[in-house]
């Protein structure tokens, strides 16, 4: 319970070094559409219910933290894009020169692989495991 404050789904913010290059990557390779262009320092792109804020140098979302820590691209936290055919997605993206961070991992929930955007921000592609019908 959050009291009287209402929290809504917002967006994922990624720090990028070149907003136009990031927009081209997400719209050209991963099915996002441009939602907003805020000049050379900011843009947002959307795919279904997922919105990415792409914060470039000079944007308010990229300013250093009060202790002086810079906000930089990369890391290991990531958003997940679901696909129906992971192998086909990998083949298509490799053909476009996209670099993957790992090989396909398989777990009880499905299969996944990570790729990097041009600034090193991770994106996970995920194919859910087939649901087996229950026998009574």
C-alpha positions in Angstrom: 0.0 0.0 0.0 1.4 3.3 -1.0 -0.9 5.7 0.9 -2.5 8.4 -1.1 0.1 8.5 -3.8 -0.7 6.7 -7.1 2.2 5.0 -8.8 1.9 4.3 -12.6 4.2 2.4 -14.9 6.6 4.9 -16.3 9.6 4.0 -18.5 13.1 2.6 -18.4 15.8 5.2 -18.7 19.0 4.4 -20.4 22.0 6.7 -20.5 23.4 6.9 -24.1 26.2 8.8 -25.7 24.4 9.5 -29.0 20.6 9.9 -28.9 20.2 9.6 -32.7 22.3 6.5 -32.9 20.3 4.9 -30.0 17.0 5.8 -31.7 18.2 4.3 -34.9 19.2 1.1 -33.1 15.9 0.6 -31.2 13.7 1.5 -34.1 15.7 -0.2 -36.8 16.4 -3.5 -35.0 14.1 -4.1 -32.1 10.6 -2.9 -33.2 10.4 0.3 -31.3 8.6 3.5 -32.6 9.6 7.0 -31.8 7.4 8.4 -29.1 9.1 11.8 -28.5 12.1 13.7 -29.8 13.5 16.2 -27.4 16.4 17.5 -29.4 19.9 16.1 -29.4 19.9 15.4 -25.7 16.7 13.2 -25.3 14.3 10.9 -27.1 11.8 8.3 -26.0 10.9 5.2 -28.0 8.1 2.7 -27.3 7.3 -0.9 -28.1 3.9 -1.9 -26.8 3.7 -1.0 -23.1 7.4 -0.5 -22.8 8.8 3.0 -23.2 12.6 3.8 -23.1 13.9 7.2 -22.2 17.2 7.7 -24.0 19.1 10.3 -22.1 22.1 11.7 -23.9 24.8 14.1 -22.6 23.1 17.4 -21.5 19.8 15.9 -20.6 18.4 16.3 -17.1 18.3 12.5 -16.7 22.0 12.2 -17.3 23.2 14.8 -14.8 25.7 13.6 -12.2 24.4 12.6 -8.9 24.8 15.0 -5.9 27.9 13.1 -4.7 29.5 13.7 -8.1 28.9 10.2 -9.4 28.4 10.3 -13.2 25.5 8.5 -14.8 27.0 6.3 -17.5 25.7 3.7 -20.0 26.1 0.0 -19.5 25.6 -2.3 -16.5 23.8 -5.6 -16.0 20.2 -4.5 -15.2 18.2 -4.8 -18.4 14.7 -4.9 -19.9 13.4 -8.0 -21.6 11.8 -8.3 -25.0 9.8 -11.5 -25.5 10.1 -13.3 -28.8 8.3 -16.4 -30.2 11.4 -17.8 -32.0 14.7 -16.9 -30.2 16.8 -18.7 -32.8 15.3 -16.7 -35.7 15.7 -13.4 -33.8 19.4 -14.2 -33.1 20.0 -15.1 -36.8 18.3 -11.8 -38.0 20.2 -9.6 -35.5 23.6 -11.3 -36.1 23.0 -10.7 -39.8 22.6 -7.0 -39.0 25.9 -7.0 -37.1 24.4 -6.9 -33.6 26.8 -8.1 -30.9 25.6 -10.5 -28.2 26.9 -10.4 -24.6 26.5 -14.2 -24.0 25.3 -17.4 -25.6 21.7 -18.7 -25.2 20.9 -19.7 -21.6 18.2 -22.2 -20.9 16.2 -22.4 -17.6 12.8 -23.6 -16.4 11.0 -20.6 -17.7 12.5 -20.5 -21.1 15.6 -19.4 -23.1 17.3 -16.1 -23.2 20.3 -14.2 -24.6 21.6 -10.7 -24.0 22.7 -8.2 -26.6 24.1 -4.7 -26.2 22.9 -1.4 -27.7 25.6 0.9 -29.2 26.4 2.3 -25.7 26.7 -1.1 -24.0 23.3 -1.0 -22.4 22.0 -4.6 -22.2 18.8 -5.9 -23.7 17.5 -9.5 -23.1 15.6 -11.5 -25.7 13.5 -14.2 -24.1 11.5 -17.1 -25.5 9.1 -18.6 -22.9 9.2 -22.4 -22.4 6.4 -24.3 -24.1 3.5 -24.9 -21.6 2.8 -28.6 -21.3 -0.9 -29.5 -20.9 -1.7 -31.0 -17.5 -2.9 -34.6 -17.6 -5.5 -35.4 -15.0 
